[in-house]
Amino acid sequence: MTNGPGSTPAIAGELVVALGSGCRLQAFSSADGKPAWDVDVAGSYKSRFATRGGCSIPPVVHGGLVVLPTGATDGERLVAFDAVTGKPVWSAKGVERSINTNPSFWDAAGGAQLLYHYMKPPGESGVTGVNLKDGSTAWSVAAASGMSNTAPLPLGAGRLLLQMWSGSGVFETSGAAAPRQVWSNDALTAAAVPAVFADGHLYGFWGNSGEFFKCVDATSGTVRWSTRIYRGTAIVAGRTIVIQSESSGLLRLVAADPAAYRELTKMTVLKPGAATLAPPSIAGGLIFVRDLEEIVAVRIQ
């Protein structure tokens, strides 16, 4: 079994849209698997991702568009495609480079905006708000320092989290104004996926190897508690955090409780040893976990 693609497919109406590690963006019918359209991102946009480990960006689907950072050195670094036909609709002009980082989006005063995590020398991260209707730039804000390839995390009420390898910061905006930084510290550090957000608190990893799991107040940046567990990837479901270990095969269910770390249960669901790069997912009463060798479904009781 090969490592396979590093991105997660997206649903666009009756189509499944996926970006392969070879940087081909393809859409297939969810009913019968027949191909609908195909874009050679590597060739059409001279994607530098294709020659540097391959593409690993989940496409963003919103309002009939499939939006994707292309990895182009110049020019069309961010492009929106028609979800039905695959034809280009707009390209964002003047955005900085990204480093194989998937965007996210939020609803702003003037309409939906893509949150595009950029990087520019000598190692500075920032976020650009891109209007999803036409690709125009609404605002751009730089982090105090550091960089990473972690997606910006919307926190609601015009706030977002940006995680760097050196630390994290929360930004806040009102109306059409550019966000301002509310706080910045090294309590949480960037990983493959962002921290999870529940009831005003952030839950994520920190440490040289990401070995500490922490709860941080999203308003102030204050650490509420910290515990040492195997590093992993996490998602939140209601008031439960689902953590999949990176290599031990462990699956943990942890209460989203800012008062203290409370482990509800843990179990070995994958054979220890293989790398786990993707977060768990939940559907139909099942938790799905996978590593580079197997995939397992765990029923939620």
C-alpha positions, 0 to 999 in steps of 0.5 A, a space after each residue: 500500500 502506498 502513502 496515497 493522497 494527503 488531501 481529503 475529498 470534498 462534496 460538491 452537490 452530486 460530485 466528489 472532488 479530490 486532489 491527488 498527490 500528483 496535483 490533478 484536481 478531479 471530480 466524479 459522480 457520487 452515484 456511479 463514480 464516472 469522471 465529470 471533469 479533470 484539471 491538471 493543476 501541476 501543468 496548467 499552473 506550474 505548481 511548485 507543490 508537484 515537484 516538492 512532495 506533491 499536493 496535499 490540500 483539501 479543496 474548499 467547496 462553497 457556493 458552487 465553487 471549488 477553490 484551491 491554492 495552486 502552488 504557482 510561483 507567480 500569478 494565479 496562486 489561488 483559483 476558483 473553479 466551477 463545481 459542475 464544469 471544472 472551468 476557472 471562474 476567478 483567480 485571486 490577484 496579488 496574494 502571497 505564496 502558500 506552503 501546501 496549506 488548505 484555506 478555510 472560510 467564514 461569513 463576513 459582513 460583506 459575504 463569505 470570505 476565504 481565509 488564505 494562510 500565506 507565507 513570505 520570506 524570511 519566514 512570516 505567516 499571515 492570513 488574507 481574507 479573499 471574497 469568495 464571490 470574485 476573488 478580490 482581497 478584503 484584508 490581509 494581516 500578518 502574524 507577529 512571527 513564525 510560519 506553518 502550513 496549518 489552516 486558519 481556524 474560525 472561532 465565531 464572532 469574527 475571530 480566528 486562530 492562526 497557529 505557527 510552529 513557534 506559537 499561536 495567535 487569535 485575531 478579531 475583526 468587526 464589520 469590514 475592518 481587517 482583523 487585529 491581533 488579540 493575543 499571541 503566545 507559545 501555548 499551542 503550536 502548529 500541527 498537521 491540523 488545527 486545534 479544536 474549538 469548543 465552548 470558548 476554549 481551544 484544545 491542541 498540542 504543544 511541545 518539541 514533539 507535540 507531546 503535551 495536550 492543552 486547554 487554552 482560553 480562546 479569549 485570553 490565551 490563558 492555559 487552563 490545563 496541560 497533560 502529557 499524552 501521545 501526540 495525535 490529531 483531533 476533532 470535536 463532536 459536541 462536548 467530546 474530543 476524539 484524538 487519534 494517536 500519530 503512531 501508537 494506534 490509540 483512540 481517545 475520547 476526552 471531555 471538552 472540559 476546561 476545568 480538567 483533563 478527563 479521559 472518557 475512554 481509550 482503546 487500541 484500534 490500529 496496529 501500533 507503528 504506522 504513521 497516522 497523518 489524517 484526523 478521525 472522522 465521524 459519520 453514521 454513528 461511526 468513528 473512522 480512523 486510518 493510518 498508512 496501512 489500514 482503516 478502522 470503523 469504531 461504533 459509538 455506543 
